[in-house]
Amino acid sequence: MAPMPAEKPETRPYHHGDLRSALLAAAERTLRDKGSASLSLRELARDLGVSHAAPGRHFKDKQALLNALALVGYDRMAEALEAADEPGLPLQDRLTVLARTYLGFAIDNAELLELMYARKHEPDAAEQMAAAIDRTVGALERAVAAAQQRGEIVDGDPEHLTLVVGTSLHGLASLAVTGKFTTEAAMAAVSGLVHHLMYGLKPR
């Protein structure tokens, strides 16, 4: 008896299930490959093999999709920072770990990071975006506040000190993702950057 022929694989890229997640995954691929200007709900629907109206059940327009993608990025970054954080370390070591994690995320997700920091035009997303930003910045602010309590760094508004740390790290990340530094050079620069944040530039 001849063996039964193997079933043909599903030719449609999307069949059933969580369409919202499938749209976000496809949108992120497009973002990486072609940039946000190339994102189109109609094109995503075509690529997933669903009707052009189907994405409208989840995203009312392209901006809603971009906002959702940015929130995915913030969630992913927060998870990475929270997983890497080691509260028991002295501040210099703790910030170095967090900085390298942030830098790695930025390099691996350059297009997504650009979208995350882009100005948002969807008022309905403002509250969610603020909470997402707070969650990612929170990892740095917790490290700063804990170091203040231990007397490792100066007193003051931890939010202000976190701004100094965060802008320095983001500046280094921006240089890396735009090719001004290689990944290796940027990672190697982290410990020096954190050292200068801790001790300043004056001779000692």
N, C-alpha and C positions, 0 to 999 in steps of 0.2 A: 504494500500500500504506500503510495507516494506521500511524503510528508506534507502537512498542510503549509501553504505559503505563509510567511510571516506577515503579520498585519502591517499595513503601511502606517508610518508615523503620522500624527495629526499635522495636517498641512497648515491649518489656520494657526496663527501665532497666539490666539487667545480663544478659549473655548467657553469657560464658565468660571464662576467663583468671584473673587474680590476684584472687581473692575477698577475700583479706586487705586488699589495698590499696584495693579498692572499699569495703569495710566502713569502713576508717579515713577515707576521703574523705567518705563519707556521714555518718559520725559527726561529723566536724569541721563539716560543714554544719549538722547539727542543733545542735551545741554553739554555733555562732555565732548561729543563729536563735532557739533556744529554751532554751539552757542545759543543763548536764549532767544535771539531774533528768529531762529529757525523753528521755534516751538509753535505748534499749531494743534489745537484740539481736533480739528478735522483730520489732519495728517496722522495724529496719534490713533484716532479711531480707525482709520484705514489700515495702519500698520498692525493694529490688534485684531482686525477683522470684525469690528462691530459697527453698528450704524453710526453715522456722523452725529446723530442726536444723543447717543448713549452717554458720552462724557458729560453732557449738560446736567445729568442727574447728580453729579459729584462736584463739578466745577462750573460756575455760571459763566466764566470767561477765562481768557488766558491769564489775566492778573491773579485770579483766584488760584489757578494752577501754580503760578510762580510763588505765591505766598505759601502754598502747601509744601512746595519743594524746599523753600527756605526753612520752614519749620522742621522738615525731615533732617536737614543739615544741622540745625541747632540741636535736635534730639541726639543725633549721632555724635556730634562733638561733645555734648554734655556727658554722654555715656562713656566716651573715651577718656575724658578728663577725670570723671568720677572713678573709673576703673584704675587709672594710673596713680591717683592721689595717694600719698602715704603720710597721713597726719602726724605720725610719730617722728618724722625726720626734722632736723633743723631746717629753718626757713630756706637757706641757700640751696640745700639739697632738694628740698620739696619743690621750690620754684623751678629748679633745673629740670626735674622730672616732668612737671606740668608744662614747662616751656617746650621741651622736646616733643611732648605729646601733641601740643597745639600745632607746632611746626610740622610735624608729620601729617596731621590731619589737613593742614593748609596745602601742603605739597600734593597730597593724594587727591584732594578735592578742590582744586583751584577754581574751577568754574562754579561749583556749588558755593564756595566761600564768597566769591564775588557777588553772587545772587543774594546770599545771606546778608551782606552788608550794603546792598543796594537800597536806595530809598523805596519805601513801599507806598503804593497809592490806593490801597484798599482799607478803608477805615474799619471795616469789620474784623480785620486781622490784627489791628494795632495792639489790642490787649494780649492776644496770644503771642505776638512777636515780642512784646516787652517781657512777658513771663519766660519765654525761651531764652532771650538774651540774658536775663537775670540768672537763669539756671547755669549758663555757661560761665558767666563772669563770677558767679557764686563760688566756684572752685578756687579762684584766685583770692577772692575777698575773704573766704574762710581761712586760707593760709596766712594772709596778712593779719587778720584779726587775732588769730591764735599766736602769731609771732609777737604781736604787741602785748598780749597778756603775759607772755614769757619774758618780756623785756628785751627781745632780740632786736627790735627796731623802734623807731621813734613813735611817740604817741601822735594822735591826730585822727582825722576822719578816715577810716579804713577804705571808704569808697573812693576818696581822692587818691590815696596811695595805690589802690588797685588800678585806677585809671593810668597812673604813671607806668605801672608794670605792664598792663594790658596793651597800651599803645606801643611800648617798646617791643613787645613780643610780636604784635601784629606788623610793625614796621619791618622786622627781620623776616617774617613770613612773606610779606609783600615783595621784598627783594629776592627771596628764593623763588617764588612762583612766577616772577617776571623774568627770571634768568640772570639777574644781576649776581647772584650767588649760585653755585652748584648746591645740590642737596647736601653733599658731604661738608662743604664749607659752611653752610648755614647751620648744620647740626653742630659742627665744631665750634661755632661762634657762640653757642648758647651759654656755655659755662662762663665765658668772659662777660657776656651781657649781664647775666645774673649777678656776677661779682661786682660789676660797676653799679648796678642798681642797689646793691647792698651797701657799698662803701663809697660811692661817689667817685669823682675824678680828681679830687685834690690830692696832692702828695701826702703821704702818711709817714 
